[in-house]
Amino acid sequence: MNSFLFRLRRVSESASPSSSLLRSSRVAPSNEWVCFSTDSEGSSGLRIFDRDLKRKQRDRAAWLMRPHDSLTDTVADNLLDRLEDCKKTFPTALCLGGSLTPIRGLLRGRGAVEKLIMMDTSYDTIKLCKDSEPKMGDENMEISFVVADEEFLPIKESSLDLVISCLGLHWTNDLPGAMIQCKLALKPDGLFLAAILGGETLKELRIACTIAQMERDGGVSPRVSPLAQVRDAGNLLTRAGFSLPGVDVDEYTVRYKSALELIEHLRAMGETNALLQRSTTLKKETALATAAIYESMFAAEDGTIPATFQVIYMTGWKEHPSQQKAKIRGSATISFKDIQQQFGGGN
């Protein structure tokens, strides 16, 4: 049996998967962990990111992850705040890639989740989530742990009430396809919540890298991965078929003692470069020049350097007859001109 097609790893009985939700006829016994294919060779279409490399980076991040990362904790908390705006409950939820541990720790009963599936391409990340579970203090929630790829979601259609992805989907080669799979996995009136990094993220580092490479190497190779722009987010939700799409943006500025500390933080987050067309080498003088340019252009008076993280929050619902819908074009019974005159704004 090819190991990348299907692997089972034994864990304790508390990690039993919700087999009725998994889209596979080969389901593990209740005291084992389910692992699905994380191999990206079978994916079709344009490939921008090296998914195997990203999985290894996620494995490394599991060992380097900070106990309390203010950036990921803030993004996770802001994403989960949207559940407090909903009157309905979400008994069955999938937490998909990215910042799994912050989402689990900050859920705190929001959404009234009873069954939670935690999924990532990285075995070490899932193991970290499993090992952290006793500290969460929520014994009433049924937790399952699945190693699988966001690009090939192993979840049955119409089986989930909620899908959450915090800082993970921007590394998929086919983001619209991944979002379509999330929608298919949702029940009618199910909710999709996602946070991805936007195009303004690490703009200071991009500038410093470009200048340093032009000076030292005579050309530019991509060192920071391309990210979606804010204007694209609404189109992505619509293209995936979500109703009532909503998009909002936050920018966070994190200050570091040096460019090296920034790179260490990116490694601990699993957010380092995973482009297929990346350059595999970086000259020492180019790296030093990048750090020097970064500090000379952006350093504050106290010597710290800023790094911008733009986070795009996306909200979408699977269609349901109870949801409000726009009226047919031309069906209005009152004009904006009449409203303007009624409220004294006619001048």
C-alpha positions as CSV (number, residue, x, y, z in Angstrom):
1,M,0.0,0.0,0.0
2,N,1.4,3.4,-1.0
3,S,2.0,5.4,2.1
4,F,0.9,8.7,0.6
5,L,-2.5,7.2,-0.4
6,F,-3.7,6.1,3.0
7,R,-1.9,5.9,6.3
8,L,-3.2,5.0,9.8
9,R,-1.3,6.0,13.0
10,R,-2.4,4.7,16.4
11,V,-3.5,7.3,19.0
12,S,-5.5,7.2,22.1
13,E,-9.2,6.5,22.1
14,S,-10.2,10.2,22.5
15,A,-9.1,10.8,18.9
16,S,-11.7,8.7,17.2
17,P,-12.8,10.2,13.9
18,S,-16.4,11.0,13.1
19,S,-16.5,8.3,10.4
20,S,-20.0,9.3,9.2
21,L,-18.5,12.6,7.9
22,L,-15.5,11.2,6.1
23,R,-15.8,10.6,2.4
24,S,-14.1,7.2,2.4
25,S,-15.1,3.6,2.6
26,R,-11.9,2.8,4.5
27,V,-12.6,4.2,7.9
28,A,-10.2,3.5,10.8
29,P,-11.4,1.8,14.0
30,S,-12.3,4.1,16.9
31,N,-8.9,4.1,18.5
32,E,-6.9,5.2,15.4
33,W,-6.1,8.3,13.5
34,V,-7.2,8.8,9.9
35,C,-4.7,10.1,7.4
36,F,-5.7,10.8,3.8
37,S,-3.5,11.6,0.8
38,T,-1.4,14.8,1.1
39,D,0.3,14.2,-2.2
40,S,-0.2,17.0,-4.7
41,E,1.0,15.3,-7.9
42,G,-2.5,14.3,-8.9
43,S,-3.8,17.9,-8.8
44,S,-4.9,19.4,-12.1
45,G,-4.5,22.9,-13.4
46,L,-2.0,25.5,-12.6
47,R,0.3,24.8,-9.7
48,I,1.9,27.8,-8.0
49,F,2.8,26.4,-4.6
50,D,4.8,23.4,-3.7
51,R,2.3,21.6,-1.4
52,D,4.8,19.0,-0.3
53,L,7.2,21.8,0.8
54,K,4.4,23.6,2.6
55,R,3.6,20.4,4.5
56,K,7.2,20.2,5.6
57,Q,7.1,23.8,6.7
58,R,4.0,23.2,8.7
59,D,5.7,20.2,10.3
60,R,8.6,22.5,11.3
61,A,6.2,25.2,12.5
62,A,4.6,22.7,14.9
63,W,7.9,22.4,16.7
64,L,8.7,26.2,16.6
65,M,5.2,27.5,17.4
66,R,5.0,30.0,20.2
67,P,2.7,29.1,23.1
68,H,0.9,32.4,22.7
69,D,1.3,34.2,19.4
70,S,-0.4,37.6,19.6
71,L,-0.9,37.9,15.8
72,T,-2.5,34.5,15.2
73,D,-4.5,34.7,18.4
74,T,-5.9,38.1,17.4
75,V,-6.8,36.9,13.9
76,A,-8.5,33.7,15.3
77,D,-10.4,35.7,17.9
78,N,-11.7,38.2,15.4
79,L,-12.7,35.4,13.0
80,L,-14.6,33.6,15.8
81,D,-16.3,36.8,16.8
82,R,-18.5,36.4,13.8
83,L,-20.1,33.4,15.4
84,E,-21.4,35.6,18.2
85,D,-23.3,37.6,15.6
86,C,-25.3,34.5,14.5
87,K,-28.4,33.4,16.4
88,K,-28.2,29.8,15.1
89,T,-26.0,27.1,16.4
90,F,-23.4,25.0,14.5
91,P,-23.3,21.5,16.0
92,T,-20.8,20.0,13.6
93,A,-17.8,22.0,12.5
94,L,-14.5,21.6,10.5
95,C,-11.4,23.5,11.4
96,L,-9.4,23.5,8.3
97,G,-5.6,24.1,8.2
98,G,-3.7,27.2,9.3
99,S,-3.9,28.3,12.9
100,L,-5.7,25.3,14.4
101,T,-4.5,25.6,18.0
102,P,-5.6,29.2,18.4
103,I,-9.0,28.5,16.9
104,R,-9.5,25.5,19.3
105,G,-8.4,27.4,22.3
106,L,-10.5,30.5,21.6
107,L,-13.7,28.7,20.5
108,R,-15.0,28.8,24.1
109,G,-18.5,27.6,23.4
110,R,-19.0,30.1,20.5
111,G,-21.3,28.6,17.9
112,A,-22.4,25.8,20.3
113,V,-20.1,23.4,18.5
114,E,-20.6,19.8,19.6
115,K,-18.5,17.9,17.1
116,L,-15.2,19.4,15.8
117,I,-13.0,18.0,13.1
118,M,-9.4,19.4,13.1
119,M,-7.7,18.9,9.8
120,D,-4.3,19.8,8.4
121,T,-1.8,18.5,5.8
122,S,0.8,18.3,8.6
123,Y,0.9,15.2,10.8
124,D,3.0,17.1,13.4
125,T,0.5,20.0,13.5
126,I,-2.3,17.6,14.1
127,K,-0.3,15.8,16.8
128,L,0.4,19.2,18.5
129,C,-3.4,19.8,18.5
130,K,-4.0,16.4,20.0
131,D,-1.4,16.8,22.7
132,S,-2.8,20.3,23.6
133,E,-6.4,19.0,23.9
134,P,-6.2,18.2,27.7
135,K,-5.5,21.8,28.4
136,M,-8.6,23.1,26.6
137,G,-10.9,22.0,29.4
138,D,-13.9,21.3,27.2
139,E,-14.8,17.6,27.8
140,N,-18.3,17.8,26.2
141,M,-17.0,18.4,22.7
142,E,-16.2,15.4,20.5
143,I,-12.9,16.1,18.7
144,S,-11.6,14.2,15.6
145,F,-8.2,14.6,14.1
146,V,-7.6,14.1,10.4
147,V,-4.5,14.5,8.2
148,A,-5.6,15.6,4.8
149,D,-5.1,18.2,2.1
150,E,-7.4,21.3,1.8
151,E,-7.2,20.8,-2.0
152,F,-8.9,17.3,-1.7
153,L,-11.4,17.7,1.1
154,P,-12.3,14.2,2.4
155,I,-15.7,15.2,3.8
156,K,-19.1,14.0,2.7
157,E,-21.4,16.5,1.0
158,S,-23.9,18.4,3.2
159,S,-22.5,17.0,6.4
160,L,-21.2,20.1,8.2
161,D,-22.8,23.1,9.8
162,L,-19.6,25.2,9.9
163,V,-16.3,25.4,8.1
164,I,-13.5,27.6,9.6
165,S,-10.2,28.2,8.0
166,C,-7.8,30.6,9.8
167,L,-4.7,31.6,7.8
168,G,-4.4,28.5,5.7
169,L,-6.3,28.7,2.4
170,H,-4.0,31.3,0.8
171,W,-1.5,28.4,0.2
172,T,-3.8,26.4,-2.0
173,N,-3.1,26.2,-5.7
174,D,-6.8,26.3,-6.5
175,L,-8.4,28.6,-4.0
176,P,-11.8,28.8,-5.7
177,G,-11.8,25.0,-6.0
178,A,-11.0,24.6,-2.3
179,M,-13.8,27.0,-1.4
180,I,-16.3,25.1,-3.6
181,Q,-15.4,21.9,-1.8
182,C,-16.1,23.7,1.5
183,K,-19.5,24.8,0.2
184,L,-20.3,21.2,-0.9
185,A,-19.4,19.9,2.5
186,L,-21.8,22.3,4.2
187,K,-25.4,21.6,5.0
188,P,-28.0,24.1,3.6
189,D,-27.7,27.3,5.6
190,G,-24.2,26.3,6.7
191,L,-21.6,28.9,7.4
192,F,-18.1,29.3,5.8
193,L,-15.6,31.5,7.8
194,A,-12.1,32.1,6.5
195,A,-9.2,34.5,7.1
196,I,-6.4,34.7,4.5
197,L,-3.4,36.9,4.2
198,G,-3.9,39.8,1.7
199,G,-1.7,41.3,-0.9
200,E,-0.3,44.1,1.4
201,T,1.2,41.5,3.7
202,L,4.9,42.0,4.3
203,K,5.1,44.9,1.9
204,E,8.2,46.2,3.7
205,L,10.0,42.9,3.2
206,R,9.1,42.8,-0.4
207,I,10.5,46.2,-1.0
208,A,13.7,45.5,0.9
209,C,14.2,42.1,-0.9
210,T,13.7,43.7,-4.4
211,I,16.2,46.5,-3.8
212,A,18.8,44.1,-2.3
213,Q,18.5,41.6,-5.2
214,M,18.7,44.4,-7.8
215,E,21.9,45.7,-6.1
216,R,23.6,42.4,-5.4
217,D,22.3,39.9,-8.0
218,G,21.3,42.2,-10.9
219,G,17.8,40.8,-11.0
220,V,14.8,39.8,-8.9
221,S,13.5,36.3,-8.0
222,P,10.3,35.9,-6.0
223,R,11.0,35.6,-2.3
224,V,7.5,36.4,-1.0
225,S,4.5,34.5,-2.2
226,P,1.8,36.2,-4.2
227,L,-1.4,36.8,-2.2
228,A,-5.0,37.7,-3.1
229,Q,-6.1,41.3,-3.2
230,V,-9.1,42.6,-1.3
231,R,-11.1,43.1,-4.5
232,D,-10.7,39.4,-5.3
233,A,-12.2,38.1,-2.1
234,G,-15.8,38.9,-2.9
235,N,-15.4,37.4,-6.4
236,L,-14.0,34.2,-4.8
237,L,-17.1,33.8,-2.6
238,T,-19.5,34.5,-5.5
239,R,-17.6,32.1,-7.8
240,A,-17.7,29.4,-5.1
241,G,-21.5,29.8,-5.0
242,F,-21.9,31.2,-1.5
243,S,-24.9,33.4,-0.7
244,L,-24.8,36.5,1.4
245,P,-21.1,37.0,0.9
246,G,-19.2,39.3,3.2
247,V,-15.7,40.6,3.1
248,D,-13.8,42.9,5.5
249,V,-10.1,43.7,6.0
250,D,-7.8,44.4,9.0
251,E,-4.2,45.4,8.9
252,Y,-1.9,44.5,11.8
253,T,1.5,45.9,12.3
254,V,3.9,43.7,14.3
255,R,7.3,45.2,15.5
256,Y,10.5,43.1,15.6
257,K,13.9,43.7,17.0
258,S,15.5,42.8,13.6
259,A,14.7,41.3,10.2
260,L,16.0,37.9,11.5
261,E,13.4,37.9,14.3
262,L,10.7,38.5,11.6
263,I,12.0,35.5,9.6
264,E,11.9,33.3,12.7
265,H,8.3,34.3,13.4
266,L,7.3,33.5,9.8
267,R,8.9,30.1,10.2
268,A,7.1,29.5,13.5
269,M,3.8,30.4,11.7
270,G,4.6,28.1,8.7
271,E,4.4,31.2,6.4
272,T,7.7,31.0,4.6
273,N,8.1,30.9,0.8
274,A,6.7,27.8,-0.9
275,L,6.6,28.9,-4.6
276,L,7.4,26.2,-7.1
277,Q,9.4,28.7,-9.1
278,R,11.4,30.0,-6.1
279,S,15.1,30.3,-6.0
280,T,16.6,27.6,-3.7
281,T,19.6,29.7,-2.8
282,L,20.1,33.1,-1.1
283,K,23.6,34.6,-1.1
284,K,24.8,35.7,2.3
285,E,25.5,39.2,1.1
286,T,22.0,39.5,-0.4
287,A,20.4,38.5,2.9
288,L,22.6,40.9,4.9
289,A,21.8,43.7,2.4
290,T,18.0,42.9,2.7
291,A,18.2,43.3,6.5
292,A,20.2,46.5,6.2
293,I,17.8,48.1,3.7
294,Y,14.8,47.0,5.8
295,E,16.2,48.7,8.8
296,S,17.4,51.9,7.0
297,M,14.0,52.4,5.3
298,F,11.5,51.3,7.9
299,A,13.1,51.2,11.4
300,A,11.4,53.2,14.1
301,E,13.2,55.6,16.5
302,D,13.4,52.8,19.1
303,G,15.2,50.6,16.6
304,T,12.4,48.1,16.0
305,I,11.2,47.3,12.5
306,P,7.5,47.0,11.5
307,A,5.9,44.3,9.4
308,T,2.5,44.6,8.0
309,F,0.0,41.7,7.9
310,Q,-3.1,42.3,5.9
311,V,-5.9,39.9,6.8
312,I,-8.9,39.4,4.6
313,Y,-12.0,37.9,6.5
314,M,-14.5,36.1,4.3
315,T,-18.0,35.0,5.3
316,G,-20.4,33.0,3.1
317,W,-23.5,30.9,3.6
318,K,-24.7,27.8,1.7
319,E,-28.1,28.7,0.1
320,H,-31.3,28.0,2.0
321,P,-34.9,29.1,1.3
322,S,-35.0,31.0,4.7
323,Q,-32.2,33.4,3.7
324,Q,-33.1,36.9,2.5
325,K,-32.9,37.5,-1.2
326,A,-32.6,40.6,-3.3
327,K,-35.9,41.7,-5.0
328,I,-36.2,41.4,-8.8
329,R,-34.8,44.4,-10.6
330,G,-37.5,47.0,-11.3
331,S,-39.8,45.8,-8.5
332,A,-39.3,48.8,-6.3
333,T,-42.4,50.8,-5.4
334,I,-40.7,54.0,-4.3
335,S,-37.8,56.0,-5.8
336,F,-34.7,57.3,-4.1
337,K,-35.8,60.8,-5.2
338,D,-39.0,60.5,-3.2
339,I,-37.0,59.3,-0.1
340,Q,-34.6,62.2,-0.5
341,Q,-37.5,64.7,-0.6
342,Q,-39.2,63.0,2.4
343,F,-36.2,63.3,4.6
344,G,-35.4,66.9,3.6
345,G,-32.4,66.2,1.5
346,G,-33.9,67.5,-1.8
347,N,-31.7,70.5,-2.0
